[in-house]
Amino acid sequence: MFEDLPRETLLKLIDAYAKAWQAMDGAYFLALEKKYGINVAIEMDEEAWRIFSPIEAKRIMREFGIPENGGLEALEKALNFRVYAALNTQSAEYVDENKLIFKMHECRVQVARNRKGLPDFPCKSVGLIEYEEFAKTLDPRIRTRCISCPPDPHPPDYYCAWEFTLEK
């Protein structure tokens, strides 16, 4: 059925699927929070990302021909194929050949919270697991460091920033 769809329809489908995925992630988190409280919900979210991030990385590698141990170039490419890349505005910039800075300029979750007058969601503990697991699945030589992620203060042009360093 998808093979005959026009490009515009396929792009809408990607958008719809990405939004549905994020809505399910959010609904699951809210259900946990309602029943067990925010601390348990965050703990469960951390564990879910610990499992999901390597799965997502491996699927992206397989589907888009990204080689194992491909260094920062492989990571940069894979970050652009993540599910939420269709929903958020992000960038990656090389500091040098062994260091890549990734920034999430517009995060759909944080923007929605800000629009409702809520503070940023404190996602740093989840992000530490998510980005580290994703990066090391692509290449175990990659080290991940958080530059800033809520609840940390951040400049107005991004919500979180991550430094990836390729160890020789």
DSSP file (Angstrom, degrees, kcal/mol; ACC not computed):
  #  RESIDUE AA STRUCTURE BP1 BP2  ACC     N-H-->O    O-->H-N    N-H-->O    O-->H-N    TCO  KAPPA ALPHA  PHI   PSI    X-CA   Y-CA   Z-CA
    1    1 A M    >         0   0    0      0, 0.0     3,-0.6     0, 0.0     4,-0.2   0.000 360.0 360.0 360.0 -38.7    0.0    0.0    0.0
    2    2 A F  G >   +     0   0    0      1,-0.2     3,-1.5     2,-0.2     8,-0.1   0.785 360.0  73.3 -73.2 -27.1    2.8    2.5    0.9
    3    3 A E  G 3  S+     0   0    0      1,-0.3    -1,-0.2     0, 0.0     0, 0.0   0.783  99.8  44.4 -60.6 -28.9    4.8    1.9   -2.4
    4    4 A D  G <  S+     0   0    0     -3,-0.6    -1,-0.3     2,-0.1    -2,-0.2   0.423  87.0 112.7 -97.1   0.7    2.3    3.9   -4.5
    5    5 A L  S <  S-     0   0    0     -3,-1.5    -3,-0.0    -4,-0.2     5,-0.0  -0.490  72.3-111.3 -75.5 142.5    1.8    6.8   -2.1
    6    6 A P     >  -     0   0    0      0, 0.0     4,-2.2     0, 0.0     3,-0.5  -0.323  29.5-107.7 -68.3 157.1    3.1   10.2   -3.2
    7    7 A R  H  > S+     0   0    0      1,-0.2     4,-2.5     2,-0.2     5,-0.2   0.876 118.7  55.3 -52.8 -44.7    6.0   11.7   -1.4
    8    8 A E  H  > S+     0   0    0      1,-0.2     4,-1.9     2,-0.2    -1,-0.2   0.887 108.7  47.8 -59.1 -40.8    3.9   14.3    0.4
    9    9 A T  H  > S+     0   0    0     -3,-0.5     4,-2.2     2,-0.2    -1,-0.2   0.892 110.1  52.1 -68.1 -39.8    1.6   11.6    1.8
   10   10 A L  H  X S+     0   0    0     -4,-2.2     4,-2.4     2,-0.2    -2,-0.2   0.893 108.9  50.6 -63.6 -39.1    4.6    9.6    3.0
   11   11 A L  H  X S+     0   0    0     -4,-2.5     4,-2.1     2,-0.2    -1,-0.2   0.897 110.1  49.7 -65.4 -39.6    6.0   12.6    4.7
   12   12 A K  H  X S+     0   0    0     -4,-1.9     4,-2.7     2,-0.2    -2,-0.2   0.883 109.8  52.4 -63.4 -37.9    2.7   13.2    6.4
   13   13 A L  H  X S+     0   0    0     -4,-2.2     4,-2.9     2,-0.2     5,-0.2   0.908 107.5  50.5 -65.4 -42.9    2.7    9.5    7.4
   14   14 A I  H  X S+     0   0    0     -4,-2.4     4,-2.6     2,-0.2     5,-0.2   0.931 112.6  47.8 -58.7 -45.6    6.2    9.8    9.0
   15   15 A D  H  X S+     0   0    0     -4,-2.1     4,-2.5     2,-0.2    -2,-0.2   0.924 112.8  47.8 -61.4 -46.4    5.0   12.9   10.9
   16   16 A A  H  X S+     0   0    0     -4,-2.7     4,-2.3     1,-0.2    -2,-0.2   0.910 113.5  47.3 -63.4 -43.1    1.8   11.1   12.1
   17   17 A Y  H  X S+     0   0    0     -4,-2.9     4,-2.6     2,-0.2    -2,-0.2   0.913 112.2  49.4 -66.0 -42.2    3.7    8.0   13.2
   18   18 A A  H  X S+     0   0    0     -4,-2.6     4,-2.4    -5,-0.2    -2,-0.2   0.917 112.8  47.4 -63.9 -42.4    6.4   10.0   15.0
   19   19 A K  H  X S+     0   0    0     -4,-2.5     4,-2.6     2,-0.2    -1,-0.2   0.899 112.0  50.1 -65.4 -39.7    3.7   12.0   16.8
   20   20 A A  H  X S+     0   0    0     -4,-2.3     4,-2.4     2,-0.2    -2,-0.2   0.911 110.1  50.8 -64.3 -41.9    1.8    8.8   17.7
   21   21 A W  H  X S+     0   0    0     -4,-2.6     4,-2.3     1,-0.2    -2,-0.2   0.934 113.1  45.3 -60.2 -46.1    5.0    7.2   19.1
   22   22 A Q  H  X S+     0   0    0     -4,-2.4     4,-2.6     1,-0.2    -2,-0.2   0.877 110.8  53.2 -68.9 -35.9    5.7   10.3   21.2
   23   23 A A  H  X S+     0   0    0     -4,-2.6     4,-2.9     2,-0.2    -1,-0.2   0.911 110.0  48.3 -63.1 -41.2    2.1   10.4   22.4
   24   24 A M  H  X S+     0   0    0     -4,-2.4     4,-2.6     2,-0.2     5,-0.2   0.919 110.8  50.7 -64.9 -43.1    2.3    6.8   23.5
   25   25 A D  H  X S+     0   0    0     -4,-2.3     4,-2.1     1,-0.2    -2,-0.2   0.925 114.2  45.2 -58.2 -45.3    5.6    7.5   25.3
   26   26 A G  H  X S+     0   0    0     -4,-2.6     4,-2.8     2,-0.2    -2,-0.2   0.903 111.7  51.0 -66.4 -42.3    4.0   10.4   27.1
   27   27 A A  H  X S+     0   0    0     -4,-2.9     4,-2.2     2,-0.2    -2,-0.2   0.905 110.8  49.3 -62.8 -41.5    0.8    8.5   27.9
   28   28 A Y  H  X S+     0   0    0     -4,-2.6     4,-2.1     2,-0.2    -1,-0.2   0.926 112.0  48.4 -63.3 -44.6    2.8    5.7   29.4
   29   29 A F  H  X S+     0   0    0     -4,-2.1     4,-2.8    -5,-0.2    -2,-0.2   0.937 111.6  49.1 -61.3 -47.1    4.9    8.1   31.5
   30   30 A L  H  X S+     0   0    0     -4,-2.8     4,-2.6     1,-0.2    -1,-0.2   0.869 109.2  52.8 -62.7 -37.0    1.8    9.9   32.8
   31   31 A A  H  X S+     0   0    0     -4,-2.2     4,-1.9     2,-0.2    -1,-0.2   0.918 111.9  45.7 -64.1 -42.8    0.1    6.6   33.7
   32   32 A L  H  X>S+     0   0    0     -4,-2.1     4,-3.2     2,-0.2     5,-0.6   0.926 113.3  50.0 -63.3 -44.7    3.2    5.6   35.7
   33   33 A E  H  X5S+     0   0    0     -4,-2.8     4,-1.9     1,-0.2    -2,-0.2   0.911 110.2  50.2 -61.8 -42.8    3.4    9.1   37.3
   34   34 A K  H  <5S+     0   0    0     -4,-2.6    -1,-0.2    -5,-0.2    -2,-0.2   0.900 120.1  35.1 -62.7 -41.6   -0.2    9.0   38.3
   35   35 A K  H  <5S+     0   0    0     -4,-1.9    -2,-0.2    -5,-0.2    -1,-0.2   0.872 136.8  15.3 -82.6 -38.0    0.0    5.6   39.9
   36   36 A Y  H  <5S-     0   0    0     -4,-3.2     4,-0.4     1,-0.2    -3,-0.2   0.520 105.8-106.6-119.8  -8.4    3.5    5.6   41.4
   37   37 A G     X< -     0   0    0     -4,-1.9     4,-2.1    -5,-0.6    -1,-0.2  -0.141  40.5 -70.5  97.4 163.3    4.7    9.3   41.5
   38   38 A I  H  > S+     0   0    0      1,-0.2     4,-2.5     2,-0.2     5,-0.2   0.854 125.3  55.8 -62.7 -39.3    7.2   11.3   39.4
   39   39 A N  H  > S+     0   0    0      1,-0.2     4,-2.1     2,-0.2    -1,-0.2   0.916 111.4  42.5 -64.5 -43.2   10.3    9.6   40.9
   40   40 A V  H  > S+     0   0    0     -4,-0.4     4,-2.7     2,-0.2     5,-0.2   0.897 112.7  54.5 -68.9 -39.4    9.2    6.1   39.9
   41   41 A A  H  X S+     0   0    0     -4,-2.1     4,-2.2     1,-0.2    -2,-0.2   0.918 110.6  45.7 -60.8 -42.9    8.0    7.3   36.5
   42   42 A I  H  X S+     0   0    0     -4,-2.5     4,-2.6     2,-0.2    -1,-0.2   0.908 111.5  52.7 -66.3 -41.2   11.4    8.8   35.8
   43   43 A E  H  X S+     0   0    0     -4,-2.1     4,-1.9     1,-0.2    -2,-0.2   0.916 111.8  45.5 -59.9 -43.4   13.1    5.6   37.0
   44   44 A M  H  X S+     0   0    0     -4,-2.7     4,-2.4     2,-0.2    -1,-0.2   0.870 110.9  53.8 -68.0 -36.4   11.0    3.5   34.7
   45   45 A D  H  X S+     0   0    0     -4,-2.2     4,-2.4    -5,-0.2     5,-0.2   0.904 106.7  52.4 -63.5 -41.5   11.6    5.9   31.8
   46   46 A E  H  X S+     0   0    0     -4,-2.6     4,-1.9     1,-0.2    -2,-0.2   0.927 111.2  46.4 -58.6 -45.8   15.4    5.6   32.4
   47   47 A E  H  X S+     0   0    0     -4,-1.9     4,-1.4     1,-0.2    -2,-0.2   0.885 110.4  53.0 -67.0 -38.1   15.1    1.8   32.2
   48   48 A A  H  X S+     0   0    0     -4,-2.4     4,-3.2     1,-0.2     3,-0.2   0.919 111.3  46.0 -62.8 -43.0   12.9    1.9   29.1
   49   49 A W  H  X S+     0   0    0     -4,-2.4     4,-2.3     1,-0.2    -1,-0.2   0.828 105.7  60.2 -69.9 -30.6   15.5    4.1   27.3
   50   50 A R  H  < S+     0   0    0     -4,-1.9    -1,-0.2    -5,-0.2    -2,-0.2   0.865 116.1  34.6 -62.3 -34.3   18.3    1.9   28.5
   51   51 A I  H  X S+     0   0    0     -4,-1.4     4,-1.0    -3,-0.2    -2,-0.2   0.895 121.3  46.1 -83.0 -45.8   16.5   -0.9   26.5
   52   52 A F  H  X S+     0   0    0     -4,-3.2     4,-3.1     1,-0.2     5,-0.3   0.884 100.1  64.7 -70.9 -41.0   15.1    1.1   23.6
   53   53 A S  H  X S+     0   0    0     -4,-2.3     4,-2.5     1,-0.2    -1,-0.2   0.890 105.1  43.7 -56.6 -46.6   18.2    3.2   22.6
   54   54 A P  H  > S+     0   0    0      0, 0.0     4,-2.6     0, 0.0    -1,-0.2   0.884 114.1  52.2 -65.5 -35.3   20.4    0.3   21.5
   55   55 A I  H  X S+     0   0    0     -4,-1.0     4,-2.3     2,-0.2    -2,-0.2   0.948 111.8  45.5 -62.9 -47.2   17.4   -1.3   19.7
   56   56 A E  H  X S+     0   0    0     -4,-3.1     4,-2.5     1,-0.2     5,-0.2   0.923 113.3  50.2 -62.1 -44.1   16.7    2.0   17.9
   57   57 A A  H  X S+     0   0    0     -4,-2.5     4,-2.6    -5,-0.3    -2,-0.2   0.924 111.2  48.2 -60.8 -45.6   20.4    2.4   17.0
   58   58 A K  H  X S+     0   0    0     -4,-2.6     4,-2.5     2,-0.2    -1,-0.2   0.896 112.1  49.0 -64.2 -40.1   20.8   -1.1   15.7
   59   59 A R  H  X S+     0   0    0     -4,-2.3     4,-3.0    -5,-0.2     5,-0.2   0.916 111.7  48.7 -65.8 -42.2   17.7   -0.8   13.5
   60   60 A I  H  X S+     0   0    0     -4,-2.5     4,-2.2     2,-0.2     6,-0.4   0.925 111.8  50.1 -62.3 -44.2   18.8    2.5   12.1
   61   61 A M  H  X>S+     0   0    0     -4,-2.6     5,-1.7    -5,-0.2     4,-0.6   0.934 115.3  43.1 -58.9 -46.9   22.3    1.0   11.4
   62   62 A R  H ><5S+     0   0    0     -4,-2.5     3,-0.6     1,-0.2    -2,-0.2   0.934 117.5  43.8 -66.1 -47.9   20.7   -2.0    9.6
   63   63 A E  H 3<5S+     0   0    0     -4,-3.0    -1,-0.2     1,-0.2    -2,-0.2   0.774 123.1  34.9 -73.1 -26.9   18.1    0.0    7.6
   64   64 A F  H 3<5S-     0   0    0     -4,-2.2    -1,-0.2    -5,-0.2    -2,-0.2   0.222 107.6-113.0-116.5  14.3   20.3    2.8    6.5
   65   65 A G  T <<5 +     0   0    0     -4,-0.6    -3,-0.2    -3,-0.6    -4,-0.1   0.837  54.8 162.5  63.5  35.3   23.6    1.0    6.0
   66   66 A I      < -     0   0    0     -5,-1.7    -1,-0.2    -6,-0.4    -2,-0.1  -0.789  34.7-129.0 -89.3 122.2   25.4    2.7    8.9
   67   67 A P    >   -     0   0    0      0, 0.0     3,-0.9     0, 0.0     2,-0.1  -0.313  17.7-106.1 -74.6 151.9   28.5    0.7    9.7
   68   68 A E  T 3  S+     0   0    0      1,-0.2    71,-0.2     2,-0.1    70,-0.1  -0.407 106.7  18.8 -64.9 150.8   29.5   -0.5   13.2
   69   69 A N  T 3  S+     0   0    0     69,-2.1    -1,-0.2    68,-0.2    70,-0.2   0.840  81.6 146.3  54.5  36.4   32.4    1.4   14.7
   70   70 A G    X>  -     0   0    0     -3,-0.9     4,-1.1    68,-0.7     3,-0.5   0.335  45.9-142.2 -86.8   6.5   31.8    4.2   12.2
   71   71 A G  H 3>  -     0   0    0      1,-0.2     4,-1.7     2,-0.2    -1,-0.3  -0.191  52.9 -29.5  69.7-159.0   32.8    6.9   14.6
   72   72 A L  H 3> S+     0   0    0     25,-0.2     4,-3.0     1,-0.2    -1,-0.2   0.781 133.8  61.5 -68.5 -28.5   31.2   10.3   14.9
   73   73 A E  H <> S+     0   0    0     -3,-0.5     4,-2.0     2,-0.2    -1,-0.2   0.914 106.2  46.7 -64.4 -41.2   30.2   10.4   11.2
   74   74 A A  H  X S+     0   0    0     -4,-1.1     4,-2.6    -3,-0.2    -2,-0.2   0.909 113.2  49.4 -65.5 -42.0   28.0    7.3   11.8
   75   75 A L  H  X S+     0   0    0     -4,-1.7     4,-2.7     2,-0.2    -2,-0.2   0.939 109.2  51.4 -62.8 -47.3   26.6    8.8   15.0
   76   76 A E  H  X S+     0   0    0     -4,-3.0     4,-1.0     1,-0.2    -1,-0.2   0.923 113.3  45.1 -57.2 -45.3   25.8   12.1   13.2
   77   77 A K  H >< S+     0   0    0     -4,-2.0     3,-0.6     1,-0.2     4,-0.4   0.928 113.3  49.8 -63.8 -45.8   23.9   10.3   10.5
   78   78 A A  H >< S+     0   0    0     -4,-2.6     3,-1.6     1,-0.2     4,-0.4   0.863 102.2  61.0 -64.7 -37.1   22.1    8.0   12.9
   79   79 A L  H >< S+     0   0    0     -4,-2.7     3,-0.8     1,-0.3    -1,-0.2   0.834 100.9  55.8 -58.6 -31.3   20.9   10.9   15.1
   80   80 A N  T << S+     0   0    0     -4,-1.0    -1,-0.3    -3,-0.6    -2,-0.2   0.626 105.2  52.2 -76.9 -12.8   19.1   12.3   12.0
   81   81 A F  T <  S+     0   0    0     -3,-1.6    -1,-0.2    -4,-0.4    -2,-0.2   0.380  80.2 120.1-102.8   2.4   17.1    9.0   11.6
   82   82 A R  S X  S-     0   0    0     -3,-0.8     3,-1.3    -4,-0.4     4,-0.5  -0.308  76.4-112.6 -65.1 153.7   15.8    8.8   15.2
   83   83 A V  G >  S+     0   0    0      1,-0.3     3,-1.3     2,-0.2     4,-0.2   0.907 115.9  48.8 -54.7 -46.5   12.1    8.7   15.5
   84   84 A Y  G >> S+     0   0    0      1,-0.3     4,-2.0     2,-0.2     3,-1.4   0.581  88.0  83.3 -77.9  -5.8   11.9   12.1   17.2
   85   85 A A  G <4 S+     0   0    0     -3,-1.3    -1,-0.3     1,-0.3    -2,-0.2   0.777  86.6  59.5 -63.5 -23.8   14.1   13.8   14.6
   86   86 A A  G <4 S+     0   0    0     -3,-1.3    -1,-0.3    -4,-0.5    -2,-0.2   0.668 114.1  35.7 -74.6 -16.4   10.9   14.1   12.6
   87   87 A L  T <4 S+     0   0    0     -3,-1.4     2,-0.2    -4,-0.2    -2,-0.2   0.696 112.0  56.9-109.1 -25.9    9.4   16.2   15.4
   88   88 A N  S  < S-     0   0    0     -4,-2.0     2,-0.6    19,-0.1    19,-0.2  -0.645  74.3-121.5-111.2 162.5   12.2   18.2   16.8
   89   89 A T  E     +A  106   0A   0     17,-1.9    17,-2.0    -2,-0.2    16,-1.8  -0.928  44.6 161.8-103.8 122.2   14.7   20.7   15.5
   90   90 A Q  E     -A  104   0A   0     -2,-0.6     2,-0.3    14,-0.2    14,-0.2  -0.888  19.9-164.7-137.4 163.8   18.3   19.6   16.1
   91   91 A S  E     -A  103   0A   0     12,-2.2    12,-2.6    -2,-0.3     2,-0.4  -0.980   6.8-155.6-147.0 159.1   21.8   20.3   14.9
   92   92 A A  E     -A  102   0A   0     -2,-0.3     2,-0.4    10,-0.2    10,-0.2  -0.999  13.5-179.0-136.8 136.5   25.2   18.7   15.1
   93   93 A E  E     -A  101   0A   0      8,-2.5     8,-3.0    -2,-0.4     2,-0.4  -0.998  24.0-127.8-139.9 133.1   28.5   20.5   14.7
   94   94 A Y  E     -A  100   0A   0     -2,-0.4     6,-0.2     6,-0.2     3,-0.1  -0.650  14.7-173.5 -80.8 130.8   32.1   19.2   14.8
   95   95 A V  E    S-     0   0A   0      4,-2.6     2,-0.3     1,-0.4    -1,-0.2   0.845  79.0 -31.7 -82.2 -43.4   34.5   20.9   17.2
   96   96 A D  E >  S-A   99   0A   0      3,-1.2     3,-1.4    -3,-0.1    -1,-0.4  -0.861  84.8 -70.7-156.5-171.6   37.3   18.9   15.6
   97   97 A E  T 3  S+     0   0    0      1,-0.3   -25,-0.2    -2,-0.3     3,-0.1   0.682 132.0  40.7 -67.4 -15.0   37.6   15.4   14.1
   98   98 A N  T 3  S+     0   0    0      1,-0.1    68,-2.3    67,-0.1     2,-0.4   0.295 108.4  64.0-114.3   9.1   37.1   13.7   17.4
   99   99 A K  E <   -AB  96 165A   0     -3,-1.4    -4,-2.6    66,-0.2    -3,-1.2  -0.980  52.6-178.2-142.8 127.3   34.4   15.9   19.0
  100  100 A L  E     -AB  94 164A   0     64,-2.9    64,-3.1    -2,-0.4     2,-0.5  -0.980  13.0-153.5-123.9 132.2   30.7   16.4   17.9
  101  101 A I  E     -AB  93 163A   0     -8,-3.0    -8,-2.5    -2,-0.4     2,-0.4  -0.933  11.3-166.7-107.3 124.9   28.3   18.7   19.7
  102  102 A F  E     -AB  92 162A   0     60,-3.0    60,-3.0    -2,-0.5     2,-0.4  -0.935   5.7-171.2-112.2 131.1   24.6   17.8   19.3
  103  103 A K  E     -AB  91 161A   0    -12,-2.6   -12,-2.2    -2,-0.4     2,-0.8  -0.967  21.4-148.2-126.6 140.4   21.9   20.3   20.3
  104  104 A M  E     +AB  90 160A   0     56,-2.7    55,-3.3    -2,-0.4    56,-1.0  -0.894  22.6 174.4-103.2 101.3   18.1   20.0   20.6
  105  105 A H  E    S+     0   0A   0    -16,-1.8     2,-0.5    -2,-0.8   -15,-0.2   0.905  71.4  23.0 -77.6 -43.1   16.9   23.4   19.6
  106  106 A E  E     -A   89   0A   0    -17,-2.0   -17,-1.9    52,-0.1     2,-0.6  -0.951  68.8-172.2-130.3 112.8   13.2   22.7   19.7
  107  107 A C     >  -     0   0    0     -2,-0.5     4,-3.1    -3,-0.2     5,-0.3  -0.916  19.0-146.3-106.3 120.9   11.9   19.8   21.7
  108  108 A R  H  > S+     0   0    0     -2,-0.6     4,-1.9     1,-0.2     5,-0.2   0.863  98.9  49.6 -55.7 -40.1    8.3   19.1   21.1
  109  109 A V  H  > S+     0   0    0      2,-0.2     4,-2.1     1,-0.2    -1,-0.2   0.947 114.8  42.6 -64.8 -49.2    7.8   18.0   24.8
  110  110 A Q  H  > S+     0   0    0      1,-0.2     4,-2.8     2,-0.2     5,-0.2   0.893 112.6  52.9 -67.8 -39.5    9.5   21.0   26.3
  111  111 A V  H  X S+     0   0    0     -4,-3.1     4,-2.4     2,-0.2    -1,-0.2   0.913 109.7  49.5 -61.5 -42.2    7.8   23.4   23.9
  112  112 A A  H  X S+     0   0    0     -4,-1.9     4,-1.3    -5,-0.3    -1,-0.2   0.912 112.2  47.8 -63.5 -42.3    4.4   22.0   24.8
  113  113 A R  H  <>S+     0   0    0     -4,-2.1     5,-2.8     1,-0.2     3,-0.4   0.929 112.2  48.8 -64.5 -44.5    5.1   22.3   28.5
  114  114 A N  H ><5S+     0   0    0     -4,-2.8     3,-1.5     1,-0.2    -2,-0.2   0.884 107.0  55.9 -62.8 -38.7    6.4   25.9   28.1
  115  115 A R  H 3<5S+     0   0    0     -4,-2.4    -1,-0.2     1,-0.3    -2,-0.2   0.825 107.6  50.0 -61.8 -32.3    3.2   26.8   26.1
  116  116 A K  T 3<5S-     0   0    0     -4,-1.3    -1,-0.3    -3,-0.4    -2,-0.2   0.390 122.4-107.8 -86.8   2.6    1.2   25.6   29.1
  117  117 A G  T < 5S+     0   0    0     -3,-1.5    -3,-0.2     1,-0.3    -2,-0.1   0.631  76.1 136.3  80.7  13.3    3.2   27.7   31.5
  118  118 A L      < -     0   0    0     -5,-2.8    -1,-0.3    -6,-0.2     3,-0.1  -0.610  57.3-108.5 -91.7 153.3    5.0   24.7   32.9
  119  119 A P        -     0   0    0      0, 0.0    -1,-0.1     0, 0.0    -3,-0.1  -0.286  52.2 -73.2 -71.3 165.9    8.7   24.5   33.7
  120  120 A D        -     0   0    0      1,-0.1   -10,-0.1    31,-0.1    -9,-0.0  -0.263  53.1-107.8 -54.8 143.2   11.0   22.3   31.5
  121  121 A F        -     0   0    0     -3,-0.1     2,-1.9     1,-0.1    -1,-0.1  -0.621  30.5-120.5 -72.4 132.8   10.6   18.6   32.2
  122  122 A P        +     0   0    0      0, 0.0     3,-0.3     0, 0.0     4,-0.2  -0.515  54.5 151.4 -78.4  82.0   13.7   17.4   34.1
  123  123 A C     >  +     0   0    0     -2,-1.9     4,-3.1    27,-0.3     3,-0.3   0.334  32.5 105.6 -97.2   6.4   14.9   14.9   31.5
  124  124 A K  H  > S+     0   0    0     26,-2.2     4,-2.7     1,-0.2     5,-0.2   0.901  78.8  50.8 -57.3 -46.1   18.6   14.9   32.1
  125  125 A S  H  > S+     0   0    0     -3,-0.3     4,-1.1     1,-0.2    -1,-0.2   0.870 115.3  44.0 -63.3 -34.8   18.8   11.6   33.9
  126  126 A V  H  > S+     0   0    0     -3,-0.3     4,-3.1    -4,-0.2    -1,-0.2   0.919 112.5  52.2 -71.8 -44.7   16.9    9.9   31.0
  127  127 A G  H  X S+     0   0    0     -4,-3.1     4,-2.8     1,-0.2     5,-0.5   0.867 102.7  58.7 -60.7 -38.3   19.0   11.8   28.4
  128  128 A L  H  X S+     0   0    0     -4,-2.7     4,-1.3    -5,-0.2    -1,-0.2   0.917 114.4  37.5 -57.5 -43.3   22.3   10.6   30.0
  129  129 A I  H  X S+     0   0    0     -4,-1.1     4,-2.7    -3,-0.2     5,-0.3   0.944 116.9  51.6 -72.0 -49.8   21.2    7.0   29.5
  130  130 A E  H  X S+     0   0    0     -4,-3.1     4,-2.2     1,-0.2    -2,-0.2   0.931 115.8  37.8 -55.1 -54.0   19.5    7.5   26.1
  131  131 A Y  H  X S+     0   0    0     -4,-2.8     4,-2.6     2,-0.2     5,-0.2   0.879 117.0  50.5 -71.9 -38.0   22.4    9.3   24.4
  132  132 A E  H  X S+     0   0    0     -4,-1.3     4,-2.6    -5,-0.5     5,-0.2   0.944 114.0  44.3 -64.5 -46.5   25.1    7.2   25.9
  133  133 A E  H  X S+     0   0    0     -4,-2.7     4,-1.4     2,-0.2    -2,-0.2   0.906 115.2  48.9 -64.6 -41.9   23.5    3.9   25.0
  134  134 A F  H  X S+     0   0    0     -4,-2.2     4,-1.4    -5,-0.3    -2,-0.2   0.951 114.8  44.1 -61.8 -50.1   22.6    5.1   21.5
  135  135 A A  H  X S+     0   0    0     -4,-2.6     4,-2.3     1,-0.2     3,-0.3   0.917 113.1  48.9 -64.1 -45.8   26.2    6.4   20.8
  136  136 A K  H  < S+     0   0    0     -4,-2.6    -1,-0.2     1,-0.2    -2,-0.2   0.747 105.2  59.4 -72.0 -20.6   28.0    3.4   22.3
  137  137 A T  H  < S+     0   0    0     -4,-1.4    -1,-0.2    -5,-0.2   -68,-0.2   0.893 109.8  43.5 -69.3 -38.7   25.8    1.0   20.3
  138  138 A L  H  < S-     0   0    0     -4,-1.4   -69,-2.1     1,-0.3   -68,-0.7   0.902 141.7  -7.0 -69.3 -42.1   27.0    2.7   17.1
  139  139 A D    ><  -     0   0    0     -4,-2.3     3,-2.3   -70,-0.2    -1,-0.3  -0.815  57.3-150.2-159.4 112.3   30.6    2.8   18.3
  140  140 A P  T 3  S+     0   0    0      0, 0.0    -4,-0.1     0, 0.0    -3,-0.1   0.605  95.4  69.3 -63.6  -9.7   31.9    1.8   21.7
  141  141 A R  T 3  S+     0   0    0     -6,-0.1    26,-2.4    -5,-0.1     2,-0.4   0.611  77.9 100.3 -80.7 -11.2   34.7    4.3   21.4
  142  142 A I  E <   -C  166   0A   0     -3,-2.3     2,-0.4    -7,-0.2    24,-0.2  -0.626  58.3-160.0 -81.9 127.8   32.3    7.2   21.6
  143  143 A R  E     -C  165   0A   0     22,-3.0    22,-2.5    -2,-0.4     2,-0.4  -0.867   7.2-147.5-105.4 141.5   32.0    8.9   25.0
  144  144 A T  E     +C  164   0A   0     -2,-0.4     2,-0.4    20,-0.2    20,-0.2  -0.911  16.7 177.7-115.4 134.3   29.0   11.0   25.9
  145  145 A R  E     -C  163   0A   0     18,-2.4    18,-3.3    -2,-0.4     2,-0.5  -1.000  26.7-128.9-135.1 135.2   28.9   14.1   28.1
  146  146 A C  E     -C  162   0A   0     -2,-0.4    16,-0.2    16,-0.2     3,-0.1  -0.706  20.1-178.4 -81.6 125.8   26.0   16.3   28.9
  147  147 A I  E    S-     0   0A   0     14,-2.6     2,-0.3    -2,-0.5    15,-0.2   0.867  74.0 -21.4 -84.5 -46.0   26.7   20.0   28.3
  148  148 A S  E     +C  161   0A   0     13,-1.6    13,-2.6     4,-0.1    -1,-0.4  -0.917  66.2 158.5-164.7 137.8   23.2   21.0   29.5
  149  149 A C    >   -     0   0    0     -2,-0.3     3,-2.6    11,-0.2    11,-0.2  -0.918  48.4 -53.4-161.0 136.4   19.8   19.4   29.9
  150  150 A P  T 3  S+     0   0    0      0, 0.0   -26,-2.2     0, 0.0   -27,-0.3  -0.235 123.1  40.0 -51.8 133.2   16.8   20.3   32.0
  151  151 A P  T 3  S+     0   0    0      0, 0.0     3,-0.1     0, 0.0   -31,-0.1  -0.960 107.7  85.1 -88.3   4.8   16.7   20.7   34.9
  152  152 A D  S <  S-     0   0    0     -3,-2.6     2,-0.1     1,-0.1    -4,-0.1  -0.318  93.1-102.6 -59.6 147.9   20.0   22.5   34.1
  153  153 A P        -     0   0    0      0, 0.0    -4,-0.1     0, 0.0    -1,-0.1  -0.437  46.0-172.7 -65.9 150.9   19.6   26.1   33.0
  154  154 A H        -     0   0    0     -2,-0.1     5,-0.1    -6,-0.1     6,-0.0  -0.979  26.8 -99.9-144.2 155.2   20.0   26.4   29.2
  155  155 A P    >   -     0   0    0      0, 0.0     3,-1.3     0, 0.0     0, 0.0  -0.270  41.6-105.9 -69.5 164.6   20.3   29.3   26.7
  156  156 A P  T 3  S+     0   0    0      0, 0.0     3,-0.1     0, 0.0    -2,-0.0   0.674 112.8  65.7 -68.0 -15.2   17.1   30.2   24.8
  157  157 A D  T 3  S+     0   0    0      1,-0.1     2,-0.3     2,-0.0     0, 0.0   0.532 110.5  19.9 -90.0  -4.0   18.4   28.7   21.5
  158  158 A Y    <   -     0   0    0     -3,-1.3   -53,-0.3     1,-0.1    -1,-0.1  -0.990  51.4-150.9-157.1 157.4   18.4   25.1   22.8
  159  159 A Y  S    S+     0   0    0    -55,-3.3     2,-0.3     1,-0.3   -54,-0.1   0.827  85.7   5.9 -93.0 -41.4   17.0   22.8   25.4
  160  160 A C  E     -B  104   0A   0    -56,-1.0   -56,-2.7   -11,-0.2     2,-0.4  -0.981  58.8-164.7-143.1 156.6   19.8   20.3   25.7
  161  161 A A  E     -BC 103 148A   0    -13,-2.6   -14,-2.6    -2,-0.3   -13,-1.6  -0.998   6.5-166.2-143.1 140.5   23.3   19.8   24.3
  162  162 A W  E     -BC 102 146A   0    -60,-3.0   -60,-3.0    -2,-0.4     2,-0.5  -0.972  11.0-146.4-131.2 140.1   25.5   16.8   24.2
  163  163 A E  E     -BC 101 145A   0    -18,-3.3   -18,-2.4    -2,-0.4     2,-0.5  -0.929  12.2-167.0-108.5 126.7   29.2   16.3   23.5
  164  164 A F  E     -BC 100 144A   0    -64,-3.1   -64,-2.9    -2,-0.5     2,-0.4  -0.962   5.6-170.9-114.0 125.9   30.3   13.1   21.8
  165  165 A T  E     -BC  99 143A   0    -22,-2.5   -22,-3.0    -2,-0.5     2,-0.7  -0.962  17.1-141.0-120.3 131.4   34.0   12.4   21.8
  166  166 A L  E     - C   0 142A   0    -68,-2.3     2,-0.3    -2,-0.4   -24,-0.2  -0.815  19.3-147.7 -91.6 115.8   35.7    9.6   19.8
  167  167 A E              0   0    0    -26,-2.4   -26,-0.0    -2,-0.7    -2,-0.0  -0.657 360.0 360.0 -83.6 138.7   38.4    8.0   21.9
  168  168 A K              0   0    0     -2,-0.3    -1,-0.1   -70,-0.0   -27,-0.0   0.441 360.0 360.0 -85.8 360.0   41.4    6.7   19.9
